[in-house]
């Protein structure tokens, strides 16, 4: 990707938020944007004039983490267990689906 920016084939235009990037795309100021897939899916569900947008290839992925105050460290095993239960039962997938997001 770096080579495309450096060569000028792809133009980089920073924005203050993914919401702003979606608005710029809708206004025709850009042909494509690179944003979080879940944000794009949710935005497309919430904003009717975004419904025609097409989500392209995923360029990368990352794990989601929860930060816990050091004084609450003892809660980590319970939190880990609860998250595993929610993953196994499909609860997390259902929660994301409620907002129009697929994992």
C-alpha positions in Angstrom: 0.0 0.0 0.0 2.9 2.4 0.8 4.2 2.1 -2.7 0.8 3.2 -4.1 0.8 6.3 -1.9 4.4 7.1 -2.6 4.0 6.8 -6.4 0.9 9.0 -6.4 -1.4 6.3 -7.8 -3.4 6.5 -4.6 -4.1 9.9 -3.0 -4.2 10.1 0.8 -6.8 12.5 2.3 -7.1 12.5 6.1 -10.3 13.3 7.9 -11.3 13.8 11.5 -13.5 10.7 11.6 -14.8 7.7 9.7 -18.2 9.5 9.6 -16.6 12.4 7.7 -15.0 10.0 5.3 -18.4 8.4 4.5 -19.9 11.8 3.9 -17.0 12.7 1.6 -17.5 9.5 -0.4 -21.3 10.2 -0.6 -20.6 13.7 -1.9 -18.3 12.3 -4.6 -15.2 13.9 -3.2 -13.5 10.4 -3.2 -13.9 7.2 -5.2 -12.9 4.9 -2.3 -12.1 5.1 1.4 -10.4 2.9 3.8 -12.3 2.5 7.1 -13.3 -0.1 9.7 -15.7 -2.6 8.2 -18.1 -2.6 11.1 -18.3 1.2 11.0 -19.0 1.1 7.3 -21.7 -1.6 7.7 -23.4 0.4 10.5 -23.2 3.7 8.7 -24.7 2.1 5.6 -27.6 0.8 7.6 -28.2 4.2 9.4 -27.8 6.5 6.4 -30.1 5.7 3.4 -27.9 7.4 0.8 -25.0 5.2 1.8 -27.0 2.0 1.0 -25.5 1.8 -2.5 -21.9 1.7 -1.3 -20.1 -1.6 -1.8 -17.6 -2.9 0.8 -14.5 -4.2 -0.8 -11.7 -6.5 0.4 -10.6 -6.5 4.0 -7.0 -5.2 4.2 -6.3 -6.4 7.7 -7.9 -7.4 11.0 -7.1 -7.1 14.7 -8.3 -8.5 17.9 -10.5 -6.4 20.2 -9.3 -5.9 23.7 -10.8 -4.7 26.9 -8.8 -2.5 29.2 -9.4 -3.0 33.0 -8.2 -0.8 35.8 -5.4 -2.4 37.7 -7.5 -2.4 40.9 -10.1 -4.6 39.1 -7.6 -7.2 37.9 -9.3 -9.9 39.9 -12.3 -9.6 37.5 -10.3 -10.7 34.4 -11.0 -14.4 34.7 -14.8 -13.8 35.0 -14.7 -11.4 32.1 -12.8 -13.8 30.0 -15.2 -16.6 30.8 -18.3 -14.4 30.1 -16.8 -13.4 26.7 -16.1 -17.1 25.8 -19.7 -18.0 26.7 -21.1 -15.2 24.6 -18.9 -16.2 21.6 -19.9 -19.9 21.9 -23.6 -19.1 22.2 -23.6 -16.8 19.3 -24.6 -13.8 21.5 -21.8 -11.6 20.2 -22.8 -12.3 16.6 -26.4 -11.5 17.4 -25.4 -8.2 19.0 -23.4 -7.2 16.0 -26.2 -8.3 13.7 -28.7 -6.0 15.6 -26.6 -3.1 14.3 -26.2 -4.4 10.7 -22.7 -5.6 11.3 -21.3 -9.0 10.3 -18.1 -10.3 11.6 
